[in-house]
Amino acid sequence: MYEELKFKNCRGVALGRDSTIKQAQGDSTEEQIKQCVAFYERGGGKIAKTFIFYESARKSEREFFDEVLNYCKDPKNRINHLIFNYISRFTRGGTPEYIRLKNDLASHDVAIIDSGGIIQPEKNTLEHLNVQYDWSTYSPSEKAEFYEADNAKDEVRNILTRMIGAEIVYSRQGYCCRPPVYGLKPVKIITPEGKKRSIYTTNEDEAKYIKKAFELLDLGHSELETVRTINSEGYKSRNHNKWNRRAGTVVGQIGGNKLTIKQLRKYISNPIYVGVVAEKWTDYKPVQAVDFSGIIDIELFNRVNKGKIRVSFSEGDTVNVYHNERIKVRRSKINPLFPYKGLVLCPLCKKPFLGSSPKGKTKKHPKYHCSRGHKWYAVNKAVLEKTITEFVNNLAFSEDFLMLFEDVVLDIWKMKRQSTLDTSVQVEQNVLDIKTKQKSLLESIRITESAVVRKAMEEEYEQLEAERTKAMDIRNVVEDTEETVKKLIQYSKEFMAHPGDLLLSQTEPHMREVVFKAIFNTLPTWEDLINGTPDLSLLFNLSKENYAEKVNLVTPARIELAISWMKTKCPNR
């Protein structure tokens, strides 16, 4: 064994390694170094340098380990041995990687030694004759070394298989096995079987920003507007310790970043916010989280994602997640030239009027018409649309509806006002926090003597000033919004006095159809409109006195005359 040898006049490098800093919390690496130093010095050697770092030994390219090899191979350092505790501290790449590293060091006259005593010095079968050949030199511990190298590789595979395999199983059962995303946190529970597990729960300090983001997007705000609002209310990403992997010490913190559009998209597309886990460990199949229903409702999640991702529950509470669905948009058959096509019925067959512009001798004659199962029946486009305009201008909301509307408006105003005040308070608190940080920085700048430190502090102060300006701009917008809400509600009350404008002001065909169908219980025929006898919704009343005077302009007799004239002129009759 090496302990029986004398390493006098030999220089060595002691190696202490762990895969992660967490593994080294029990003084593992320091203990490795102590054993290596004691072992080598007992043989009369001298440790030239020690290396401690935290890096996986499974990879062939290793940043810190390569520094150790380069130091050993540098002839200026005159290193004879690289000492480590066990072969698993040297590599976990198996026999091929072990042979490569060993031969690489040997080519620079550096031998490897383990304090466990597995690696033995080479022997020469012709040593008694003072003759040496390549074939006469061998390592008596070669088989044991290869066994330990392969065992080190198998060990890490077995450990990771047991640990990761169990976590995958728990993830597929809906438990929390990874650090949760922003807005959530893990909580330990005891299952009915007496097992300790972690489940998802809400982190209220973070979840408020996620909820706000969904609400703003649902209200129609752009991604950029949403990001600016969330940041103005004080959003910061989570802070994490920054570690020196060589020394195993905390050297600072990372995180505390503002929200970006890219990160916002990741948040809103993650189904965990509705209590559904769908990631690599679940084979991207949706799983209902244990005892966690999410922080927003599924309908809001689906509306905001607009088909990019959709979550639904089928019978038996089975979760389904769909991606990149085509949003089916009903193609409107409404011709912009005939805004009431399909909305006014033919008095003969009770089917919706069609619209076309038959060509006369000199020009086209646009009209609403029908000839399905009966003779051609047509109404001049201008006449029909004028009749509808006069009809809806004489509409008025019922007294019962107006009373209900005032109550609803008051409730909406209270809700909007409270939401606006909450946002204003959050933004104001963020402004105060920034001012406090600025005050502290100014004091530090005043007393510091280092020009470099002063410059860094001044840059940080300028950054805080920019953040404060943006936050104050958002605060002013929020305060303006409260006044806007008041004006909007007042305008709504005035608008209710002229309900006909609800229909006449619509430029989008689909919305015009929606309003039209809201006015009438059943679609009116042309005769209903000119007689003032359509089946109105309970929300509306018709001022028949005013309307009676106007319908005299368009009598049934005159309509019949117009129809007769149209029949003689129409080339397609």
Phi and psi in degrees as a GROMACS rama.xvg file:
@    title "Ramachandran Plot"
@    xaxis  label "Phi"
@    yaxis  label "Psi"
@TYPE xy
-65.1338  -26.3488  TYR-2
-61.4371  -27.9581  GLU-3
-83.3496  -9.67507  GLU-4
-91.9868  162.993  LEU-5
-108.168  123.341  LYS-6
-100.699  30.0138  PHE-7
-61.0586  138.154  LYS-8
67.8304  12.9592  ASN-9
-102.485  145.723  CYS-10
-116.631  135.772  ARG-11
-131.1  163.95  GLY-12
-118.986  126.735  VAL-13
-95.8179  134.273  ALA-14
-117.064  127.695  LEU-15
-125.178  123.485  GLY-16
-140.356  141.851  ARG-17
-134.452  155.599  ASP-18
-69.4257  -40.7113  SER-19
-134.417  160.535  THR-20
-65.557  -32.6821  ILE-21
-61.8314  -37.4785  LYS-22
-66.1447  -24.2279  GLN-23
-90.0727  3.83665  ALA-24
-68.1645  -14.8086  GLN-25
-96.593  27.4571  GLY-26
60.7174  34.21  ASP-27
-65.2466  -49.8401  SER-28
-67.0395  -40.2867  THR-29
-62.5526  -38.1746  GLU-30
-67.4528  -37.2127  GLU-31
-60.0322  -45.229  GLN-32
-62.8228  -43.7882  ILE-33
-57.9112  -45.3423  LYS-34
-65.8125  -41.4916  GLN-35
-65.347  -43.7518  CYS-36
-63.8037  -46.1674  VAL-37
-61.9588  -43.2117  ALA-38
-62.117  -45.6992  PHE-39
-72.2574  -37.8471  TYR-40
-71.9046  -28.0443  GLU-41
-63.2976  -28.2078  ARG-42
-87.8055  5.08721  GLY-43
92.4142  3.21153  GLY-44
-85.272  171.279  GLY-45
-126.693  129.804  LYS-46
-81.1691  117.298  ILE-47
-79.885  -34.2535  ALA-48
-162.522  149.435  LYS-49
-115.346  145.407  THR-50
-124.167  125.498  PHE-51
-123.715  127.489  ILE-52
-154.754  170.051  PHE-53
-126.632  107.353  TYR-54
-162.068  142.814  GLU-55
-67.0867  141.432  SER-56
-97.751  6.66772  ALA-57
-81.478  -23.0921  ARG-58
-88.6512  152.89  LYS-59
-83.4116  -29.4855  SER-60
-101.995  112.529  GLU-61
-132.728  116.222  ARG-62
-58.5411  -55.1505  GLU-63
-75.2143  -36.2779  PHE-64
-65.4591  -36.9331  PHE-65
-62.7049  -32.4292  ASP-66
-64.1485  -38.157  GLU-67
-63.5994  -46.852  VAL-68
-61.4683  -44.2865  LEU-69
-63.6333  -37.446  ASN-70
-64.5016  -42.3021  TYR-71
-66.9549  -35.0965  CYS-72
-84.0236  -12.3359  LYS-73
-71.7267  117.105  ASP-74
-62.5399  -22.7432  PRO-75
-64.8908  -26.1214  LYS-76
-86.1327  -14.0678  ASN-77
49.6334  53.956  ARG-78
-91.5742  133.412  ILE-79
-103.513  -31.2978  ASN-80
-140.119  146.114  HIS-81
-111.373  117.692  LEU-82
-109.879  133.235  ILE-83
-140.1  169.628  PHE-84
-74.537  -56.2607  ASN-85
-135.902  162.372  TYR-86
-61.0531  -29.8573  ILE-87
-65.5979  -22.342  SER-88
-77.5528  -20.9047  ARG-89
-86.8237  -48.886  PHE-90
-161.035  151.682  THR-91
-122.827  26.9942  ARG-92
-91.144  4.39583  GLY-93
85.6656  -178.594  GLY-94
-57.4037  -48.0863  THR-95
-56.8625  -45.3399  PRO-96
-68.3872  -37.7892  GLU-97
-62.0168  -45.3171  TYR-98
-63.0608  -41.9774  ILE-99
-61.0885  -47.7352  ARG-100
-65.9758  -41.3519  LEU-101
-64.0695  -44.947  LYS-102
-68.2716  -34.8928  ASN-103
-62.0859  -44.7895  ASP-104
-68.9661  -39.888  LEU-105
-61.8045  -32.5638  ALA-106
-66.6551  -14.9683  SER-107
-111.714  20.7053  HIS-108
61.8248  36.4539  ASP-109
-117.46  121.76  VAL-110
-97.903  154.073  ALA-111
-104.774  143.544  ILE-112
-136.459  138.175  ILE-113
-112.99  137.178  ASP-114
-69.3759  -12.0222  SER-115
-77.0566  -13.5725  GLY-116
87.5986  12.9121  GLY-117
-72.8995  -46.3285  ILE-118
-79.2267  125.092  ILE-119
-111.818  153.806  GLN-120
-66.2448  154.211  PRO-121
-68.9517  152.796  GLU-122
-124.793  155.062  LYS-123
-117.36  120.389  ASN-124
-69.5982  -14.7162  THR-125
-109.851  22.2494  LEU-126
-62.0446  -34.0954  GLU-127
-68.3575  -17.0976  HIS-128
-102.969  3.31049  LEU-129
58.7392  37.3541  ASN-130
-129.42  144.358  VAL-131
-140.79  132.489  GLN-132
-126.111  168.197  TYR-133
-62.1227  -39.4717  ASP-134
-76.5085  -18.0351  TRP-135
-88.6032  -7.50019  SER-136
-100.806  130.789  THR-137
-150.929  166.623  TYR-138
-106.421  116.493  SER-139
-66.4768  -18.5431  PRO-140
-103.42  14.3956  SER-141
-58.7653  -46.0406  GLU-142
-63.8029  -39.8191  LYS-143
-66.8613  -37.5954  ALA-144
-64.5514  -44.082  GLU-145
-63.5926  -37.5363  PHE-146
-63.7979  -44.4971  TYR-147
-66.058  -37.2013  GLU-148
-65.1382  -45.2638  ALA-149
-68.1709  -36.4705  ASP-150
-65.3242  -36.0636  ASN-151
-63.8104  -39.0902  ALA-152
-68.3947  -42.998  LYS-153
-65.6537  -35.2931  ASP-154
-62.636  -45.5302  GLU-155
-66.6855  -36.2003  VAL-156
-65.0565  -42.8349  ARG-157
-66.2147  -40.7803  ASN-158
-63.7017  -48.2087  ILE-159
-66.6852  -35.5046  LEU-160
-63.4042  -44.187  THR-161
-66.1583  -44.6788  ARG-162
-72.9795  -53.9653  MET-163
-67.5066  -37.6172  ILE-164
-59.7386  -43.3831  GLY-165
-65.3381  -40.2466  ALA-166
-66.7575  -35.0592  GLU-167
-64.3641  -42.4467  ILE-168
-60.6214  -45.0377  VAL-169
-66.131  -37.506  TYR-170
-61.8732  -39.2129  SER-171
-73.8413  -10.9941  ARG-172
-93.5481  -4.20769  GLN-173
98.9184  9.25327  GLY-174
-86.6821  163.632  TYR-175
-92.4494  114.442  CYS-176
-121.316  -0.101023  CYS-177
-126.763  164.904  ARG-178
-60.0283  123.047  PRO-179
-65.2552  159.929  PRO-180
-72.1187  171.995  VAL-181
-57.843  131.996  TYR-182
102.846  -12.3018  GLY-183
-125.665  163.57  LEU-184
-148.739  154.862  LYS-185
-87.9086  148.489  PRO-186
-134.096  131.52  VAL-187
-76.6458  136.709  LYS-188
-134.454  166.366  ILE-189
-108.931  120.359  ILE-190
-73.3076  165.189  THR-191
-56.7971  -23.7327  PRO-192
-85.1001  0.899852  GLU-193
84.4809  15.1141  GLY-194
-95.7518  145.807  LYS-195
-86.0291  127.345  LYS-196
-140.084  162.136  ARG-197
-109.982  136.768  SER-198
-122.843  163.756  ILE-199
-80.4047  145.019  TYR-200
-149.467  167.735  THR-201
-80.7759  133.096  THR-202
-97.6613  98.3788  ASN-203
-59.0597  -34.7033  GLU-204
-64.839  -28.5591  ASP-205
-100.458  -35.2289  GLU-206
-62.2718  -27.5344  ALA-207
-61.176  -33.2159  LYS-208
-73.4053  -37.9627  TYR-209
-65.5979  -45.0624  ILE-210
-60.7945  -43.6417  LYS-211
-61.8599  -40.4083  LYS-212
-61.7209  -45.51  ALA-213
-62.8665  -42.4069  PHE-214
-64.5139  -43.0458  GLU-215
-64.6523  -44.1617  LEU-216
-64.6723  -37.3537  LEU-217
-66.9149  -29.4645  ASP-218
-80.002  -3.92702  LEU-219
102.208  5.16166  GLY-220
-67.9173  146.896  HIS-221
-73.609  165.524  SER-222
-61.7594  -39.8387  GLU-223
-65.2415  -43.4774  LEU-224
-62.8054  -40.5073  GLU-225
-63.8548  -45.1909  THR-226
-61.3281  -43.6237  VAL-227
-64.3086  -41.3133  ARG-228
-65.6955  -45.8686  THR-229
-61.6433  -43.1468  ILE-230
-65.4894  -36.7773  ASN-231
-67.0032  -23.5517  SER-232
-86.5641  0.931471  GLU-233
106.127  16.2094  GLY-234
-62.4365  134.704  TYR-235
-142.2  140.219  LYS-236
-69.231  165.309  SER-237
-64.2788  146.524  ARG-238
-90.6918  142.049  ASN-239
-132.961  149.142  HIS-240
-68.693  138.28  ASN-241
-100.434  120.287  LYS-242
-104.357  145.695  TRP-243
-88.6181  106.248  ASN-244
-67.4659  -19.8396  ARG-245
-78.7673  -43.1876  ARG-246
-97.2443  -16.4825  ALA-247
72.2628  30.7831  GLY-248
-123.22  156.248  THR-249
-81.4981  124.517  VAL-250
-111.728  0.303946  VAL-251
161.599  -163.466  GLY-252
-133.139  149.394  GLN-253
-120.712  159.217  ILE-254
108.368  -158.652  GLY-255
69.0128  27.9594  GLY-256
-89.018  158.893  ASN-257
-78.7161  159.916  LYS-258
-71.8241  139.06  LEU-259
-116.866  164.786  THR-260
-63.2417  -38.9625  ILE-261
-61.8898  -43.9438  LYS-262
-69.8701  -35.9349  GLN-263
-59.2526  -42.6527  LEU-264
-64.021  -36.273  ARG-265
-64.7199  -41.4614  LYS-266
-62.6529  -52.8903  TYR-267
-70.8667  -17.2743  ILE-268
-96.7738  3.68435  SER-269
-91.2326  115.07  ASN-270
-70.4281  -6.14555  PRO-271
-63.0465  -23.3444  ILE-272
-72.4442  -9.06645  TYR-273
-114.123  17.6271  VAL-274
81.9971  24.5886  GLY-275
-122.525  126.912  VAL-276
-98.9695  125.281  VAL-277
-146.719  95.0959  ALA-278
-149.713  -171.014  GLU-279
-57.8553  -42.2289  LYS-280
-70.7574  -16.6661  TRP-281
-100.445  13.8173  THR-282
58.8124  30.1539  ASP-283
59.0623  21.1181  TYR-284
-96.5717  136.488  LYS-285
-69.0392  136.931  PRO-286
-132.549  133.857  VAL-287
-72.7015  124.814  GLN-288
-64.9467  144.801  ALA-289
-70.9365  125.081  VAL-290
53.6384  35.1692  ASP-291
-147.975  118.829  PHE-292
-102.914  5.70995  SER-293
97.9385  178.574  GLY-294
-111.092  -6.96628  ILE-295
-136.777  164.235  ILE-296
-86.3192  158.753  ASP-297
-64.7237  -37.665  ILE-298
-61.1227  -42.9613  GLU-299
-64.3242  -43.0879  LEU-300
-58.6685  -46.297  PHE-301
-68.7275  -38.1262  ASN-302
-63.3944  -43.6437  ARG-303
-67.5658  -37.079  VAL-304
-81.6453  -15.997  ASN-305
51.5242  45.301  LYS-306
90.9011  -14.7771  GLY-307
-64.195  -35.8293  LYS-308
-151.198  137.067  ILE-309
-136.991  134.036  ARG-310
-111.834  136.899  VAL-311
-147.66  158.977  SER-312
-115.428  130.328  PHE-313
-101.963  -170.397  SER-314
-60.0275  142.873  GLU-315
77.6699  17.9613  GLY-316
58.9921  30.7386  ASP-317
-77.4018  129.853  THR-318
-89.5449  136.865  VAL-319
-127.342  137.848  ASN-320
-125.29  126.165  VAL-321
-116.498  141.678  TYR-322
-119.321  145.27  HIS-323
49.6785  49.3795  ASN-324
-77.2848  144.44  GLU-325
-76.6075  127.414  ARG-326
-79.9982  114.14  ILE-327
-73.9671  117.343  LYS-328
-109.025  119.968  VAL-329
-67.5195  122.73  ARG-330
-74.4046  123.533  ARG-331
-79.905  134.898  SER-332
-96.5844  9.01216  LYS-333
-79.3081  125.393  ILE-334
-83.152  125.314  ASN-335
-54.632  -26.6028  PRO-336
-71.129  -23.3083  LEU-337
-125.279  79.054  PHE-338
-62.5613  -22.433  PRO-339
-106.731  15.6603  TYR-340
-63.8611  129.515  LYS-341
86.1625  -2.98503  GLY-342
-110.34  -26.2775  LEU-343
-107.312  134.865  VAL-344
-95.3115  150.283  LEU-345
-69.8273  131.365  CYS-346
-70.1242  -14.3828  PRO-347
-88.9217  -46.5636  LEU-348
-112.237  -3.55931  CYS-349
61.6484  27.0827  LYS-350
-106.123  153.912  LYS-351
-61.4462  141.879  PRO-352
-62.9132  145.06  PHE-353
-97.1874  173.822  LEU-354
-136.792  136.006  GLY-355
-158.376  171.296  SER-356
-128.137  80.284  SER-357
-59.593  144.282  PRO-358
-90.0473  127.283  LYS-359
-92.0056  -160.788  GLY-360
-68.4091  -36.8564  LYS-361
-119.024  -22.8981  THR-362
-156.413  173.262  LYS-363
-86.3975  153.305  LYS-364
-124.593  88.9767  HIS-365
-65.7899  135.705  PRO-366
-155.087  156.252  LYS-367
-92.2387  136.407  TYR-368
-151.337  168.975  HIS-369
-157.964  142.657  CYS-370
-149.212  33.3651  SER-371
-89.0733  100.36  ARG-372
81.9476  11.1932  GLY-373
-156.956  178.248  HIS-374
-68.0306  158.922  LYS-375
-55.0432  128.534  TRP-376
-130.698  121.608  TYR-377
-139.38  151.841  ALA-378
-131.119  133.153  VAL-379
-57.5068  136.253  ASN-380
-56.8714  -48.0508  LYS-381
-64.4121  -36.9887  ALA-382
-66.8883  -46.2154  VAL-383
-64.2164  -44.697  LEU-384
-69.8695  -32.8551  GLU-385
-67.653  -38.6759  LYS-386
-63.6884  -43.0745  THR-387
-64.1723  -41.5493  ILE-388
-60.7583  -45.8367  THR-389
-66.1434  -34.8555  GLU-390
-66.1053  -51.1361  PHE-391
-70.7531  -23.8246  VAL-392
-70.1416  -16.4572  ASN-393
-98.678  10.3836  ASN-394
-82.4779  150.289  LEU-395
-144.98  143.999  ALA-396
-69.7611  146.748  PHE-397
-67.8421  155.207  SER-398
-60.5798  -39.8805  GLU-399
-61.422  -41.2082  ASP-400
-68.3172  -39.5982  PHE-401
-63.1318  -40.0708  LEU-402
-63.2241  -43.3552  MET-403
-64.2608  -38.8169  LEU-404
-62.1798  -41.6933  PHE-405
-61.8107  -39.5191  GLU-406
-65.1355  -43.5296  ASP-407
-65.4224  -42.7387  VAL-408
-59.6952  -41.1737  VAL-409
-64.2891  -41.7592  LEU-410
-63.813  -43.0234  ASP-411
-64.5838  -41.9673  ILE-412
-61.3954  -43.6571  TRP-413
-61.9  -44.0997  LYS-414
-65.0246  -45.4983  MET-415
-64.4289  -40.1043  LYS-416
-64.5817  -41.9813  ARG-417
-65.2421  -41.8018  GLN-418
-62.5888  -41.1254  SER-419
-65.4371  -41.7783  THR-420
-64.3137  -41.531  LEU-421
-60.1897  -45.516  ASP-422
-63.1041  -41.4303  THR-423
-63.1682  -39.9336  SER-424
-64.5496  -42.8848  VAL-425
-62.883  -44.4898  GLN-426
-65.0913  -40.516  VAL-427
-62.9086  -39.2554  GLU-428
-65.1099  -38.0345  GLN-429
-64.3051  -40.3382  ASN-430
-62.5628  -42.6035  VAL-431
-64.1989  -40.3809  LEU-432
-61.7235  -41.9862  ASP-433
-64.4448  -41  ILE-434
-63.3292  -37.4062  LYS-435
-63.4668  -43.6128  THR-436
-63.5017  -39.9443  LYS-437
-63.6194  -40.8966  GLN-438
-62.4103  -42.2899  LYS-439
-64.3367  -40.1628  SER-440
-65.097  -41.7844  LEU-441
-59.9554  -38.8894  LEU-442
-66.1757  -40.9218  GLU-443
-66.0193  -39.2879  SER-444
-63.4113  -37.4611  ILE-445
-65.113  -36.513  ARG-446
-97.3507  -13.3158  ILE-447
-74.7528  148.399  THR-448
-109.631  -10.9466  GLU-449
-85.1891  126.323  SER-450
-66.9308  -35.996  ALA-451
-65.7658  -46.2705  VAL-452
-64.3229  -40.6434  VAL-453
-62.733  -41.8908  ARG-454
-63.3158  -42.4655  LYS-455
-63.0546  -40.7962  ALA-456
-66.7974  -38.5649  MET-457
-65.0348  -38.5009  GLU-458
-65.2606  -40.4503  GLU-459
-64.5045  -38.6487  GLU-460
-63.19  -42.5268  TYR-461
-63.794  -37.5543  GLU-462
-64.9816  -42.2455  GLN-463
-64.2463  -36.8347  LEU-464
-64.0027  -38.8234  GLU-465
-65.1102  -40.2458  ALA-466
-64.3997  -40.8625  GLU-467
-64.011  -40.7568  ARG-468
-62.8765  -44.1176  THR-469
-63.4939  -42.6253  LYS-470
-62.8959  -39.8047  ALA-471
-67.7265  -36.2174  MET-472
-62.3139  -43.7311  ASP-473
-62.8614  -41.076  ILE-474
-60.3126  -42.7248  ARG-475
-64.8929  -38.0563  ASN-476
-63.7887  -41.2091  VAL-477
-62.3485  -42.826  VAL-478
-65.7175  -38.2152  GLU-479
-64.3695  -34.5915  ASP-480
-61.6098  -37.4309  THR-481
-61.1602  -43.2398  GLU-482
-66.5178  -37.0017  GLU-483
-63.2353  -40.378  THR-484
-60.7808  -43.1172  VAL-485
-60.5058  -46.3031  LYS-486
-64.4955  -38.5624  LYS-487
-64.0481  -40.8635  LEU-488
-67.4174  -40.0225  ILE-489
-63.3652  -41.0529  GLN-490
-64.017  -37.7455  TYR-491
-61.3717  -40.4833  SER-492
-63.6875  -42.7899  LYS-493
-65.6531  -37.2302  GLU-494
-66.074  -31.8305  PHE-495
-66.5302  -20.4036  MET-496
-72.1828  -14.5381  ALA-497
-132.043  70.7023  HIS-498
-63.972  -22.7761  PRO-499
-60.2473  -29.6221  GLY-500
-63.1543  -23.5581  ASP-501
-56.9128  -38.0694  LEU-502
-87.1389  -46.7729  LEU-503
-69.7317  -22.678  LEU-504
-87.0856  -5.53117  SER-505
-76.9074  129.002  GLN-506
-107.247  -18.4792  THR-507
-90.8669  124.181  GLU-508
-55.6481  -42.4375  PRO-509
-64.8738  -42.2492  HIS-510
-67.3996  -34.4164  MET-511
-62.7655  -40.6014  ARG-512
-63.6739  -41.7294  GLU-513
-61.5522  -46.2436  VAL-514
-65.8051  -41.7076  VAL-515
-59.6856  -43.478  PHE-516
-72.8377  -20.3618  LYS-517
-77.337  -26.7213  ALA-518
-74.7917  -36.9382  ILE-519
-112.175  138.123  PHE-520
-65.4911  -43.6888  ASN-521
-128.421  148.544  THR-522
-59.4019  134.998  LEU-523
-80.8499  151.635  PRO-524
-85.9791  169.16  THR-525
-62.9583  -38.2336  TRP-526
-67.1495  -35.4567  GLU-527
-58.8093  -40.2923  ASP-528
-69.5438  -44.5755  LEU-529
-75.8087  -22.6797  ILE-530
-90.8066  -11.508  ASN-531
71.5594  32.451  GLY-532
-123.488  33.6176  THR-533
-73.4667  163.228  PRO-534
-85.772  93.7909  ASP-535
-78.6758  154.304  LEU-536
-65.8158  154.932  SER-537
-63.5288  -14.4091  LEU-538
-74.4325  -19.416  LEU-539
-119.481  152.556  PHE-540
-123.15  152.776  ASN-541
-111.285  126.775  LEU-542
-77.093  90.0202  SER-543
-69.5717  -27.6135  LYS-544
-62.8181  -49.8084  GLU-545
-66.6173  -37.2659  ASN-546
-70.2697  -34.2522  TYR-547
-61.4471  -35.5773  ALA-548
-66.7191  -34.4  GLU-549
-82.0074  -31.8785  LYS-550
-70.5432  -15.5735  VAL-551
-62.2235  -22.9969  ASN-552
-70.4946  -22.0133  LEU-553
-130.722  87.3312  VAL-554
-90.501  157.661  THR-555
-55.1907  -36.351  PRO-556
-63.2501  -44.176  ALA-557
-65.6758  -34.9694  ARG-558
-63.2767  -42.6704  ILE-559
-61.7049  -40.9144  GLU-560
-61.089  -42.7392  LEU-561
-63.2916  -40.6721  ALA-562
-64.328  -43.2421  ILE-563
-60.4607  -41.0894  SER-564
-64.9681  -39.9681  TRP-565
-62.7571  -36.5481  MET-566
-64.9759  -37.351  LYS-567
-72.9932  -26.7371  THR-568
-92.8334  -21.1501  LYS-569
-74.6421  125.077  CYS-570
-75.0538  -13.415  PRO-571
-106.786  17.8471  ASN-572
